[in-house]
Amino acid sequence: MSTIRQVQVTFDCAEPERAARFWCEVLGYVVPSPPEGFASWEEFDRSLPSGDQGAWFACVDPSGVGPRLFFQRVPEGKVVKNRLHLDVRVATGLVGEERLATLEAECARLVALGAVRVRLLPADEDNESCIVMQDVEGNEFCLD
């Protein structure tokens, strides 16, 4: 029998804390407590060498079920379409107008947080509707 492994999803980005806080809002995740001995993440960050300050940030599923999301600063910007994206399941089990209304409401909420709406992929014979979005750093994801 094989062993089941937990995964961490890592994002390369320019502003780790900004990206992490955006995804906290999208997924209902939280920022974990700072390391022992520090009252806040800001205090911890100030304790690091200047080149390491702001280099990473993380968020977690408060229920402990979903993967940890890790955001690391990289020097290069996003050049082309990401090769992996997240499908945020906000309308599971819904169809037709009810599904579309749910997707549109979530899209509006996320646009207010800094996301960009790219396009609606309308339902066809095989798939229900979804909305293609971009996060605060241009990474593509779908509202499904």
DANOR-V786374 format. One record per residue. N is the residue number from 0. RES is the residue in one letter. PHI is phi in radians with two decimals (999 if undefined). D_CENTER is the distance of its C-alpha to the mean C-alpha in Angstrom with 2 decimals. Layout:
# DANOR-V786374
{{N | RES | PHI | D_CENTER} {N | RES | PHI | D_CENTER}}
This chain:
# DANOR-V786374
{{0 | M | 999 | 32.31} {1 | S | -1.45 | 29.10} {2 | T | -1.53 | 26.78} {3 | I | -1.47 | 23.34} {4 | R | -1.90 | 20.73} {5 | Q | -1.45 | 17.50} {6 | V | -2.15 | 14.64} {7 | Q | -2.06 | 12.10} {8 | V | -1.70 | 9.25} {9 | T | -1.91 | 9.87} {10 | F | -1.92 | 8.59} {11 | D | -1.47 | 11.71} {12 | C | -2.74 | 11.58} {13 | A | -1.57 | 14.20} {14 | E | -2.21 | 13.02} {15 | P | -0.96 | 11.12} {16 | E | -1.16 | 11.54} {17 | R | -1.05 | 10.61} {18 | A | -1.11 | 7.22} {19 | A | -1.11 | 6.77} {20 | R | -1.17 | 8.46} {21 | F | -1.06 | 6.58} {22 | W | -1.18 | 3.48} {23 | C | -1.03 | 6.88} {24 | E | -1.17 | 8.33} {25 | V | -1.12 | 6.39} {26 | L | -1.77 | 6.94} {27 | G | 1.35 | 9.95} {28 | Y | -1.38 | 9.19} {29 | V | -2.31 | 11.56} {30 | V | -1.45 | 12.57} {31 | P | -1.17 | 15.34} {32 | S | -1.10 | 18.87} {33 | P | -1.17 | 20.13} {34 | P | -0.99 | 22.54} {35 | E | -0.94 | 25.99} {36 | G | 1.67 | 28.25} {37 | F | -2.16 | 25.75} {38 | A | -1.35 | 25.41} {39 | S | -2.65 | 22.06} {40 | W | -1.16 | 19.42} {41 | E | -1.07 | 21.23} {42 | E | -1.10 | 24.43} {43 | F | -1.05 | 23.10} {44 | D | -1.06 | 21.72} {45 | R | -1.15 | 25.20} {46 | S | -1.38 | 26.86} {47 | L | -1.49 | 25.44} {48 | P | -1.02 | 27.27} {49 | S | -0.94 | 26.38} {50 | G | -1.21 | 24.87} {51 | D | -1.70 | 22.41} {52 | Q | -1.16 | 21.36} {53 | G | 1.28 | 17.75} {54 | A | -1.33 | 17.24} {55 | W | -2.73 | 14.35} {56 | F | -2.77 | 12.22} {57 | A | -2.51 | 10.50} {58 | C | -2.53 | 9.29} {59 | V | -2.39 | 10.71} {60 | D | -1.30 | 11.50} {61 | P | -1.11 | 14.65} {62 | S | -1.49 | 16.53} {63 | G | 1.40 | 16.18} {64 | V | -1.55 | 15.53} {65 | G | -1.36 | 11.97} {66 | P | -1.25 | 11.09} {67 | R | -1.25 | 10.47} {68 | L | -1.88 | 7.56} {69 | F | -2.08 | 9.68} {70 | F | -2.08 | 9.54} {71 | Q | -2.15 | 13.01} {72 | R | -1.27 | 15.02} {73 | V | -2.23 | 16.91} {74 | P | -1.29 | 19.85} {75 | E | -1.61 | 19.32} {76 | G | -1.47 | 17.26} {77 | K | -1.24 | 15.53} {78 | V | -1.79 | 18.70} {79 | V | -2.33 | 18.15} {80 | K | -0.98 | 15.90} {81 | N | -1.14 | 13.31} {82 | R | -1.57 | 14.97} {83 | L | -2.52 | 12.14} {84 | H | -2.46 | 9.40} {85 | L | -1.68 | 7.58} {86 | D | -1.79 | 9.79} {87 | V | -1.57 | 8.75} {88 | R | -1.45 | 12.26} {89 | V | -1.82 | 13.54} {90 | A | -2.28 | 17.06} {91 | T | -0.97 | 18.15} {92 | G | 1.49 | 21.95} {93 | L | -1.58 | 22.43} {94 | V | -2.37 | 24.46} {95 | G | 1.03 | 26.02} {96 | E | -1.10 | 26.00} {97 | E | -1.11 | 24.40} {98 | R | -1.09 | 21.33} {99 | L | -1.07 | 21.27} {100 | A | -1.10 | 21.69} {101 | T | -1.14 | 18.77} {102 | L | -1.08 | 16.48} {103 | E | -1.12 | 18.03} {104 | A | -1.11 | 17.66} {105 | E | -1.17 | 13.90} {106 | C | -1.02 | 13.77} {107 | A | -1.06 | 16.05} {108 | R | -1.07 | 14.11} {109 | L | -1.30 | 10.94} {110 | V | -1.06 | 13.45} {111 | A | -1.11 | 15.00} {112 | L | -1.59 | 11.95} {113 | G | 2.02 | 12.04} {114 | A | -1.26 | 10.43} {115 | V | -2.13 | 13.15} {116 | R | -1.39 | 14.72} {117 | V | -1.69 | 16.11} {118 | R | -2.97 | 18.29} {119 | L | -1.61 | 19.24} {120 | L | -1.78 | 20.30} {121 | P | -1.22 | 23.12} {122 | A | -1.02 | 24.37} {123 | D | -2.34 | 27.04} {124 | E | -1.14 | 29.32} {125 | D | -1.87 | 26.72} {126 | N | -2.29 | 23.30} {127 | E | -1.42 | 22.14} {128 | S | -1.10 | 20.43} {129 | C | -2.60 | 16.78} {130 | I | -2.08 | 15.16} {131 | V | -1.47 | 13.61} {132 | M | -2.26 | 11.22} {133 | Q | -2.22 | 9.91} {134 | D | -1.37 | 7.27} {135 | V | -1.16 | 9.32} {136 | E | -2.04 | 10.36} {137 | G | 1.56 | 11.27} {138 | N | -1.30 | 9.02} {139 | E | -1.40 | 9.89} {140 | F | -2.61 | 8.41} {141 | C | -2.11 | 10.75} {142 | L | -1.60 | 11.57} {143 | D | -2.14 | 14.04}}
